[in-house]
């Protein structure tokens, strides 16, 4: 698990611990899991898919979708930050 923060100019859209996140990159969808290498990349318009751990051990992970317009993604140890226009 790692901390994910999604910020826009107006507000913070998401701040919490997640299992994985998929973001729309310029060359396709990029998946981020725990222990991903450090990375900074631009993002394009699209949907961010967030998977949070389920309360029950064998249940499917909860998924949340956030739509963004352009931005940047930074992957740091145990933290991912998305800065988006909207």
N, CA, C and O atoms as a GROMACS GRO file, in nm:
protein
  344
    1UNK      N    1   0.085  -0.118   0.000
    1UNK     CA    2   0.000   0.000   0.000
    1UNK      C    3   0.089   0.124   0.000
    1UNK      O    4   0.200   0.124   0.052
    2UNK      N    5   0.036   0.229  -0.060
    2UNK     CA    6   0.107   0.356  -0.063
    2UNK      C    7   0.006   0.469  -0.058
    2UNK      O    8  -0.113   0.449  -0.082
    3UNK      N    9   0.055   0.589  -0.026
    3UNK     CA   10  -0.033   0.705  -0.017
    3UNK      C   11  -0.047   0.769  -0.154
    3UNK      O   12   0.052   0.789  -0.225
    4UNK      N   13  -0.171   0.801  -0.192
    4UNK     CA   14  -0.201   0.868  -0.318
    4UNK      C   15  -0.268   1.001  -0.288
    4UNK      O   16  -0.362   1.009  -0.209
    5UNK      N   17  -0.217   1.106  -0.353
    5UNK     CA   18  -0.278   1.238  -0.341
    5UNK      C   19  -0.305   1.291  -0.481
    5UNK      O   20  -0.216   1.289  -0.567
    6UNK      N   21  -0.428   1.338  -0.504
    6UNK     CA   22  -0.464   1.399  -0.631
    6UNK      C   23  -0.509   1.541  -0.602
    6UNK      O   24  -0.609   1.562  -0.533
    7UNK      N   25  -0.435   1.638  -0.656
    7UNK     CA   26  -0.462   1.779  -0.632
    7UNK      C   27  -0.496   1.850  -0.763
    7UNK      O   28  -0.439   1.818  -0.868
    8UNK      N   29  -0.590   1.945  -0.756
    8UNK     CA   30  -0.617   2.038  -0.866
    8UNK      C   31  -0.590   2.178  -0.812
    8UNK      O   32  -0.554   2.195  -0.696
    9UNK      N   33  -0.607   2.276  -0.897
    9UNK     CA   34  -0.589   2.414  -0.852
    9UNK      C   35  -0.692   2.452  -0.746
    9UNK      O   36  -0.663   2.533  -0.658
   10UNK      N   37  -0.811   2.393  -0.753
   10UNK     CA   38  -0.920   2.430  -0.662
   10UNK      C   39  -0.920   2.353  -0.531
   10UNK      O   40  -0.949   2.409  -0.425
   11UNK      N   41  -0.886   2.220  -0.538
   11UNK     CA   42  -0.899   2.139  -0.417
   11UNK      C   43  -0.822   2.008  -0.428
   11UNK      O   44  -0.767   1.975  -0.533
   12UNK      N   45  -0.820   1.936  -0.319
   12UNK     CA   46  -0.764   1.801  -0.317
   12UNK      C   47  -0.878   1.705  -0.346
   12UNK      O   48  -0.978   1.702  -0.274
   13UNK      N   49  -0.863   1.625  -0.454
   13UNK     CA   50  -0.968   1.531  -0.493
   13UNK      C   51  -0.960   1.398  -0.419
   13UNK      O   52  -1.061   1.333  -0.395
   14UNK      N   53  -0.837   1.359  -0.384
   14UNK     CA   54  -0.819   1.230  -0.316
   14UNK      C   55  -0.693   1.236  -0.231
   14UNK      O   56  -0.592   1.292  -0.273
   15UNK      N   57  -0.699   1.178  -0.113
   15UNK     CA   58  -0.582   1.164  -0.026
   15UNK      C   59  -0.605   1.042   0.061
   15UNK      O   60  -0.684   1.046   0.155
   16UNK      N   61  -0.534   0.934   0.029
   16UNK     CA   62  -0.553   0.813   0.107
   16UNK      C   63  -0.459   0.703   0.063
   16UNK      O   64  -0.386   0.718  -0.034
   17UNK      N   65  -0.463   0.592   0.137
   17UNK     CA   66  -0.379   0.477   0.105
   17UNK      C   67  -0.450   0.387   0.004
   17UNK      O   68  -0.570   0.361   0.016
   18UNK      N   69  -0.374   0.341  -0.096
   18UNK     CA   70  -0.430   0.260  -0.203
   18UNK      C   71  -0.340   0.141  -0.232
   18UNK      O   72  -0.224   0.138  -0.191
   19UNK      N   73  -0.395   0.042  -0.305
   19UNK     CA   74  -0.316  -0.073  -0.350
   19UNK      C   75  -0.253  -0.046  -0.486
   19UNK      O   76  -0.140  -0.088  -0.512
   20UNK      N   77  -0.327   0.024  -0.575
   20UNK     CA   78  -0.274   0.053  -0.707
   20UNK      C   79  -0.348   0.172  -0.766
   20UNK      O   80  -0.456   0.210  -0.721
   21UNK      N   81  -0.285   0.231  -0.869
   21UNK     CA   82  -0.348   0.341  -0.941
   21UNK      C   83  -0.306   0.332  -1.087
   21UNK      O   84  -0.189   0.306  -1.117
   22UNK      N   85  -0.400   0.354  -1.177
   22UNK     CA   86  -0.373   0.358  -1.321
   22UNK      C   87  -0.403   0.499  -1.369
   22UNK      O   88  -0.509   0.554  -1.339
   23UNK      N   89  -0.308   0.557  -1.444
   23UNK     CA   90  -0.321   0.695  -1.490
   23UNK      C   91  -0.304   0.702  -1.641
   23UNK      O   92  -0.238   0.617  -1.700
   24UNK      N   93  -0.365   0.805  -1.705
   24UNK     CA   94  -0.353   0.819  -1.850
   24UNK      C   95  -0.225   0.893  -1.890
   24UNK      O   96  -0.216   1.015  -1.875
   25UNK      N   97  -0.127   0.820  -1.939
   25UNK     CA   98  -0.001   0.881  -1.982
   25UNK      C   99   0.000   0.909  -2.131
   25UNK      O  100  -0.089   0.863  -2.203
   26UNK      N  101   0.098   0.984  -2.179
   26UNK     CA  102   0.103   1.020  -2.321
   26UNK      C  103   0.126   0.900  -2.414
   26UNK      O  104   0.093   0.908  -2.533
   27UNK      N  105   0.181   0.790  -2.363
   27UNK     CA  106   0.203   0.672  -2.447
   27UNK      C  107   0.110   0.557  -2.410
   27UNK      O  108   0.128   0.445  -2.458
   28UNK      N  109   0.011   0.584  -2.326
   28UNK     CA  110  -0.084   0.480  -2.284
   28UNK      C  111  -0.105   0.484  -2.135
   28UNK      O  112  -0.053   0.570  -2.065
   29UNK      N  113  -0.184   0.388  -2.088
   29UNK     CA  114  -0.215   0.383  -1.945
   29UNK      C  115  -0.095   0.331  -1.867
   29UNK      O  116  -0.029   0.236  -1.908
   30UNK      N  117  -0.068   0.394  -1.754
   30UNK     CA  118   0.045   0.359  -1.669
   30UNK      C  119  -0.007   0.309  -1.535
   30UNK      O  120  -0.086   0.376  -1.470
   31UNK      N  121   0.036   0.190  -1.495
   31UNK     CA  122  -0.006   0.132  -1.368
   31UNK      C  123   0.103   0.148  -1.263
   31UNK      O  124   0.220   0.121  -1.289
   32UNK      N  125   0.063   0.192  -1.144
   32UNK     CA  126   0.156   0.212  -1.033
   32UNK      C  127   0.116   0.119  -0.919
   32UNK      O  128   0.002   0.118  -0.874
   33UNK      N  129   0.213   0.041  -0.871
   33UNK     CA  130   0.195  -0.046  -0.757
   33UNK      C  131   0.295  -0.006  -0.648
   33UNK      O  132   0.383   0.077  -0.671
   34UNK      N  133   0.282  -0.065  -0.530
   34UNK     CA  134   0.377  -0.041  -0.422
   34UNK      C  135   0.518  -0.073  -0.469
   34UNK      O  136   0.539  -0.168  -0.544
   35UNK      N  137   0.615   0.006  -0.426
   35UNK     CA  138   0.757  -0.009  -0.458
   35UNK      C  139   0.790   0.023  -0.604
   35UNK      O  140   0.893  -0.023  -0.655
   36UNK      N  141   0.705   0.099  -0.672
   36UNK     CA  142   0.736   0.142  -0.809
   36UNK      C  143   0.859   0.233  -0.805
   36UNK      O  144   0.881   0.303  -0.706
   37UNK      N  145   0.938   0.231  -0.910
   37UNK     CA  146   1.057   0.316  -0.915
   37UNK      C  147   1.016   0.463  -0.918
   37UNK      O  148   0.908   0.496  -0.967
   38UNK      N  149   1.100   0.553  -0.865
   38UNK     CA  150   1.069   0.696  -0.871
   38UNK      C  151   1.050   0.740  -1.017
   38UNK      O  152   1.119   0.693  -1.107
   39UNK      N  153   0.954   0.830  -1.038
   39UNK     CA  154   0.915   0.867  -1.173
   39UNK      C  155   0.844   1.001  -1.173
   39UNK      O  156   0.769   1.032  -1.080
   40UNK      N  157   0.868   1.081  -1.276
   40UNK     CA  158   0.789   1.202  -1.301
   40UNK      C  159   0.749   1.195  -1.448
   40UNK      O  160   0.834   1.177  -1.535
   41UNK      N  161   0.619   1.211  -1.476
   41UNK     CA  162   0.571   1.202  -1.612
   41UNK      C  163   0.450   1.292  -1.632
   41UNK      O  164   0.374   1.315  -1.538
   42UNK      N  165   0.429   1.343  -1.754
   42UNK     CA  166   0.308   1.420  -1.781
   42UNK      C  167   0.188   1.326  -1.793
   42UNK      O  168   0.203   1.208  -1.822
   43UNK      N  169   0.070   1.381  -1.771
   43UNK     CA  170  -0.055   1.307  -1.787
   43UNK      C  171  -0.140   1.377  -1.892
   43UNK      O  172  -0.129   1.497  -1.913
   44UNK      N  173  -0.224   1.298  -1.957
   44UNK     CA  174  -0.318   1.353  -2.055
   44UNK      C  175  -0.459   1.346  -1.999
   44UNK      O  176  -0.482   1.290  -1.892
   45UNK      N  177  -0.554   1.404  -2.072
   45UNK     CA  178  -0.695   1.397  -2.029
   45UNK      C  179  -0.737   1.251  -2.020
   45UNK      O  180  -0.706   1.171  -2.108
   46UNK      N  181  -0.808   1.217  -1.914
   46UNK     CA  182  -0.855   1.080  -1.900
   46UNK      C  183  -0.898   1.048  -1.759
   46UNK      O  184  -0.920   1.137  -1.676
   47UNK      N  185  -0.908   0.919  -1.733
   47UNK     CA  186  -0.956   0.870  -1.603
   47UNK      C  187  -0.843   0.808  -1.523
   47UNK      O  188  -0.760   0.733  -1.576
   48UNK      N  189  -0.841   0.840  -1.395
   48UNK     CA  190  -0.750   0.776  -1.300
   48UNK      C  191  -0.831   0.669  -1.227
   48UNK      O  192  -0.935   0.698  -1.169
   49UNK      N  193  -0.782   0.546  -1.231
   49UNK     CA  194  -0.849   0.435  -1.164
   49UNK      C  195  -0.772   0.403  -1.036
   49UNK      O  196  -0.654   0.368  -1.038
   50UNK      N  197  -0.843   0.415  -0.925
   50UNK     CA  198  -0.783   0.396  -0.793
   50UNK      C  199  -0.839   0.268  -0.732
   50UNK      O  200  -0.961   0.250  -0.725
   51UNK      N  201  -0.751   0.179  -0.688
   51UNK     CA  202  -0.796   0.057  -0.621
   51UNK      C  203  -0.752   0.061  -0.476
   51UNK      O  204  -0.634   0.066  -0.443
   52UNK      N  205  -0.855   0.060  -0.389
   52UNK     CA  206  -0.831   0.061  -0.245
   52UNK      C  207  -0.852  -0.080  -0.192
   52UNK      O  208  -0.934  -0.156  -0.244
   53UNK      N  209  -0.779  -0.115  -0.087
   53UNK     CA  210  -0.791  -0.247  -0.028
   53UNK      C  211  -0.930  -0.266   0.030
   53UNK      O  212  -0.986  -0.177   0.093
   54UNK      N  213  -0.985  -0.383   0.007
   54UNK     CA  214  -1.116  -0.417   0.061
   54UNK      C  215  -1.105  -0.448   0.210
   54UNK      O  216  -1.000  -0.490   0.258
   55UNK      N  217  -1.214  -0.426   0.282
   55UNK     CA  218  -1.216  -0.454   0.425
   55UNK      C  219  -1.201  -0.604   0.451
   55UNK      O  220  -1.139  -0.645   0.550
   56UNK      N  221  -1.257  -0.684   0.364
   56UNK     CA  222  -1.249  -0.829   0.378
   56UNK      C  223  -1.132  -0.883   0.298
   56UNK      O  224  -1.104  -0.835   0.188
   57UNK      N  225  -1.065  -0.981   0.352
   57UNK     CA  226  -0.942  -1.034   0.293
   57UNK      C  227  -0.962  -1.088   0.152
   57UNK      O  228  -0.875  -1.067   0.066
   58UNK      N  229  -1.071  -1.158   0.124
   58UNK     CA  230  -1.089  -1.223  -0.005
   58UNK      C  231  -1.184  -1.150  -0.099
   58UNK      O  232  -1.213  -1.199  -0.208
   59UNK      N  233  -1.231  -1.033  -0.059
   59UNK     CA  234  -1.319  -0.956  -0.145
   59UNK      C  235  -1.240  -0.879  -0.248
   59UNK      O  236  -1.121  -0.851  -0.231
   60UNK      N  237  -1.307  -0.846  -0.356
   60UNK     CA  238  -1.246  -0.766  -0.462
   60UNK      C  239  -1.216  -0.625  -0.408
   60UNK      O  240  -1.291  -0.571  -0.328
   61UNK      N  241  -1.106  -0.567  -0.455
   61UNK     CA  242  -1.068  -0.432  -0.411
   61UNK      C  243  -1.172  -0.330  -0.458
   61UNK      O  244  -1.229  -0.344  -0.566
   62UNK      N  245  -1.195  -0.227  -0.375
   62UNK     CA  246  -1.285  -0.119  -0.412
   62UNK      C  247  -1.217  -0.033  -0.517
   62UNK      O  248  -1.098  -0.004  -0.507
   63UNK      N  249  -1.292   0.007  -0.620
   63UNK     CA  250  -1.236   0.091  -0.725
   63UNK      C  251  -1.307   0.225  -0.730
   63UNK      O  252  -1.430   0.232  -0.720
   64UNK      N  253  -1.229   0.330  -0.746
   64UNK     CA  254  -1.282   0.465  -0.757
   64UNK      C  255  -1.222   0.526  -0.883
   64UNK      O  256  -1.105   0.502  -0.914
   65UNK      N  257  -1.300   0.604  -0.956
   65UNK     CA  258  -1.253   0.667  -1.079
   65UNK      C  259  -1.262   0.818  -1.066
   65UNK      O  260  -1.364   0.873  -1.025
   66UNK      N  261  -1.151   0.885  -1.101
   66UNK     CA  262  -1.145   1.031  -1.100
   66UNK      C  263  -1.104   1.075  -1.239
   66UNK      O  264  -1.005   1.026  -1.294
   67UNK      N  265  -1.181   1.167  -1.297
   67UNK     CA  266  -1.147   1.215  -1.431
   67UNK      C  267  -1.067   1.344  -1.420
   67UNK      O  268  -1.102   1.434  -1.344
   68UNK      N  269  -0.959   1.352  -1.498
   68UNK     CA  270  -0.872   1.471  -1.494
   68UNK      C  271  -0.850   1.527  -1.634
   68UNK      O  272  -0.873   1.461  -1.735
   69UNK      N  273  -0.804   1.650  -1.636
   69UNK     CA  274  -0.757   1.713  -1.759
   69UNK      C  275  -0.611   1.750  -1.738
   69UNK      O  276  -0.579   1.830  -1.650
   70UNK      N  277  -0.525   1.694  -1.816
   70UNK     CA  278  -0.381   1.717  -1.812
   70UNK      C  279  -0.323   1.735  -1.672
   70UNK      O  280  -0.392   1.775  -1.578
   71UNK      N  281  -0.195   1.706  -1.662
   71UNK     CA  282  -0.128   1.724  -1.534
   71UNK      C  283   0.004   1.652  -1.531
   71UNK      O  284   0.064   1.621  -1.634
   72UNK      N  285   0.051   1.625  -1.410
   72UNK     CA  286   0.177   1.556  -1.388
   72UNK      C  287   0.162   1.453  -1.278
   72UNK      O  288   0.079   1.468  -1.188
   73UNK      N  289   0.243   1.350  -1.287
   73UNK     CA  290   0.246   1.243  -1.187
   73UNK      C  291   0.387   1.234  -1.132
   73UNK      O  292   0.484   1.236  -1.208
   74UNK      N  293   0.400   1.225  -1.000
   74UNK     CA  294   0.530   1.202  -0.938
   74UNK      C  295   0.518   1.081  -0.847
   74UNK      O  296   0.431   1.074  -0.760
   75UNK      N  297   0.606   0.984  -0.868
   75UNK     CA  298   0.612   0.865  -0.784
   75UNK      C  299   0.734   0.877  -0.695
   75UNK      O  300   0.847   0.891  -0.743
   76UNK      N  301   0.711   0.871  -0.564
   76UNK     CA  302   0.818   0.874  -0.464
   76UNK      C  303   0.803   0.747  -0.380
   76UNK      O  304   0.701   0.679  -0.388
   77UNK      N  305   0.903   0.714  -0.298
   77UNK     CA  306   0.886   0.596  -0.212
   77UNK      C  307   0.761   0.609  -0.124
   77UNK      O  308   0.748   0.704  -0.047
   78UNK      N  309   0.672   0.515  -0.136
   78UNK     CA  310   0.549   0.508  -0.058
   78UNK      C  311   0.452   0.623  -0.080
   78UNK      O  312   0.361   0.641   0.000
   79UNK      N  313   0.469   0.701  -0.187
   79UNK     CA  314   0.376   0.810  -0.213
   79UNK      C  315   0.370   0.840  -0.363
   79UNK      O  316   0.471   0.838  -0.434
   80UNK      N  317   0.248   0.868  -0.410
   80UNK     CA  318   0.225   0.910  -0.548
   80UNK      C  319   0.144   1.039  -0.542
   80UNK      O  320   0.043   1.048  -0.473
   81UNK      N  321   0.191   1.139  -0.617
   81UNK     CA  322   0.122   1.268  -0.620
   81UNK      C  323   0.083   1.300  -0.764
   81UNK      O  324   0.165   1.292  -0.855
   82UNK      N  325  -0.044   1.337  -0.782
   82UNK     CA  326  -0.094   1.382  -0.912
   82UNK      C  327  -0.132   1.530  -0.898
   82UNK      O  328  -0.209   1.568  -0.810
   83UNK      N  329  -0.077   1.611  -0.987
   83UNK     CA  330  -0.116   1.751  -0.996
   83UNK      C  331  -0.187   1.768  -1.130
   83UNK      O  332  -0.127   1.751  -1.236
   84UNK      N  333  -0.315   1.802  -1.124
   84UNK     CA  334  -0.396   1.810  -1.246
   84UNK      C  335  -0.459   1.947  -1.260
   84UNK      O  336  -0.484   2.017  -1.162
   85UNK      N  337  -0.486   1.986  -1.386
   85UNK     CA  338  -0.550   2.115  -1.410
   85UNK      C  339  -0.691   2.117  -1.352
   85UNK      O  340  -0.727   2.208  -1.277
   86UNK      N  341  -0.770   2.017  -1.388
   86UNK     CA  342  -0.907   2.005  -1.333
   86UNK      C  343  -0.944   1.860  -1.319
   86UNK      O  344  -1.054   1.829  -1.274
   0.00000   0.00000   0.00000
